[in-house]
Amino acid sequence: MTSDERVPDAVHGRPAASSAERSRAFYRALGPAGLAIRTRPDWDARTVADLRGLLPPAGRVLDVGCGYGRIALPLAALGYTVTGFDIARSLLRAARREAARRGLTVRFDEGSMTSLPYDSGAFDAALCLWTAFYELTALEEQVAALAEMRRVLAPGGIAIAEGPTYEDSVALQGDRGATPGAGDRIVGSMVGGHRMEHYAHDPASLERVAKLAGISRCEVLVRHWAGRPRQLFLLRA
């Protein structure tokens, strides 16, 4: 069976709000400190350096799933006009505090990436990093999120969704004793004592979602992103 044939089986039967509710509960329990220990300052610095090779040299950037601002704030310090967007209120509070401490002006908004509260063409780039897009486990959610990121891009803009490779998702499932979901595409693992699920995408499944979202200009790259293999999904306006 091909990867394309497995995708529909893995996404049927979940209510539209399930991913938002699950992510909100997970990050409420994990908190900013629990999320921060999953990374390191040098990893974040390398991520920002890698991003600068893909982003325009200046402009308006939307960081979808910005968390406590680990990438949004460094980008603002580099001169980008940054808006952070996340589903977790506690993470946004931490981001605002840190922005104030650093003397940076960054707007932070709360909501679901499946319905972005911004005008069409409002941004030159949209980011969705650190597996945030992959936390959408239903097909309709994935399609809606990609369509929204594409909608808010100005002509010539770029959206970047970053997450684990399919192979790493499968390895994670085995290493942590997690139970896969329907079609072996929903991977669950424990993070800081809290369960999180994400969708195990491969290039074919990402391209299929883009097609359903009406997006034709896209590509999937596998790169060493901050020192580890990651899957980058690029959408262009």
N, C-alpha and C positions, 0 to 999 in steps of 0.2 A: 504494500500500500504506500502511495506517495505521501509526502508531507501535505500537499494541497488537499488530498482526500481526507486526511485526518482532521483538518482544521474545523469543519462544521460540527463534527461530533463533540469537539472539546468545548464548544461555546454555547450550545443549546441549553435551555432550561434554567438559566440564571436570571433573576429579576434585574431590571435595568439599574437599580440603585445599589445592588449588592457590593460592587467593588468600592464605591464611595463610602458606604457604611463600614465596610471591613477596613479600609485604609484609615478612615477617621478614628476608629476604635484602636487600631494597631498603634498609630502614632501618638494618640492620647496616652496609651499605656507606656510606650517606649520613652517618650519625652525627648527634649533636645539633647540632654546628656547621653541618653542611651543611643540616640542616632549618631552623635558625634564620635563615639568610640568605634564606629564602623569604618572610620576613615582616619587619615593622618594629614598633617599640614603639607607634607611634601607631595602626597598624592593629589591634594586639592590644587597645589601650585602647578603640578604637571598637567592636570586637567585644564586649568585656565590657559596654560601655554599651548596645549593641543587645540583648544577652542579657537584661539586667536588665528590659527592657520586656516580656519573654516569661516569665521565671521568676517563681516565687512570691518574696515579699520575703525569705524565709528558708527553711531546710530542708536536706534531704539531697540532694546532687547527685552523680550518677555521670557522670564524663567519660570516655566510651568513645573510645579512640584519643587519649589525653591527651598523647602525646609526652613532651616534656621539661617539661610543666606550664605552658605559656604562658598557658592560660586557667584551668586548675585552681587555680593558685596565687593569681592575683588574686581569684578567687571566694572562696577560703578567707580571704583578707585582708579581704574584705567581710563575713565572718561566716557564710558557708555551711559546712556540714559536707560536705567534698568527698572523694570516692574517685576516684582516677585509675586507669584501666585501659588497658593497651596490650600490643601483641604484641612490642614491641622492648625487649629487656632493657637495651641501652645507653641508650635514651631514658629509661627508668624510673630508672636509676641517676642520670642527670643531674637528673631531677625531684626525687629524694630529696635530693640534695646541695643543690639550690637551695632546697628547702623548709626544710632545716636552716639554711641561711645566713640565710633571712628569718625564722626563728623561727616557722614555720607548722607546724601539725599536719595532715598530709594522708596518707591511706593510699594506697599505690600497689601495684597488683596486675598480674601478667602473665597473658596468655591471649588467646584468640580471642573476638571479639564474638559469634560464633555459639553460644557456650556460656558464659554469664556465671555465675561462682561465687558468686551472691548469692541470698538468700531472696526469694521473691515478695513484692512490696510494700515492698521495703527502701528505696526512694528516692522523693523527691518530684519529681525531675526527672532525666532522662537526656539527655546531650548526645553527639552524634557529629559533630564539626566538621571543617572543612578537608579535605573530600572523603574522609574515612576510610571512610564507609559505601559510597561509590562504588567503592572499591578491591575490593569483593566483586563478582566478575565472573560468578559462577554463580548462577542463579535460586535454587537450594536454599540457598545461603549467605545471600542477601539475605532470603529468607523467614525463615530461622532467626534472623538478627540482629534483624529487626524484632519477631519474636515474643518474643525474649528481652528486648529493651528494654521492650516492653509488659508482660511478666511481672513485671519488677522494680519497676514503678511502683506506688506507693500509690494508692488511690482519689483521683481529682482531679488526679493527676500529669500531667506533660507530657514527651514526648520530642521532641527537635529534632535532625534530621539535616540538615546543611548541605553544599552542594556546588555545582559549576558548573552553569549552565543548559545545556540541550542545545545551544543555539546556540554558546555559548562552547566547549563540548567539540569541536564540529565545527571551529570556528575554530582551536583549539589544534592539532588534527590537521593542518590545512593549513599553519599557520604553522611548525610544527616538523618537517614532513615525515614525520610518523608514519604508520604503516600501520594502518588500521582492521581490526578483527577481523570475525567472522561477523556479518552483518546490519548492519555499520557501526555497531555499538554499543560495541565494545571499542576504546578509544582509547589508544594508547601514545605516550609522549613521553619525552624525556631530561631528567632533573633532576640537576644537578651531575655529569653524566657517567654517570648510572645510569638504566636504563630502568624506567619505572613504567607500569602500565596502570590505567585506570579505566573504569567503565561509564557510558556517556552516557545518563543518565536524562532523561526529560521528565515532566511531571505525570502523563500517562497511565500510563507504566511504573511510576512510584512508587506510584500508587494501585492498580495491579494487584498489585504485590508485597504491599501492605498487605492487600488482600482475601484473597490466598492465605495470609497469616499470621493470618487471622481478625480483622483490625482494621477496624472500621467508622468509628470517629471519627478522621478524619485530614483534613488539608488541605495544599495546596501553595501557597506564596507565593513570588513573585519580588520581592526587595527589594534596594535598595542597601545591602549588608551590608559595613560597614567601607569604604565608598566604591566598591564595584563591584557589578554585578548578580550575585546569588547566588540559588540555589534553596533554600528552606527547607521541609522536610517535617515537619509537626507532627502528632504522635500524642498522643491524650488518653485517659487511663484513666477 
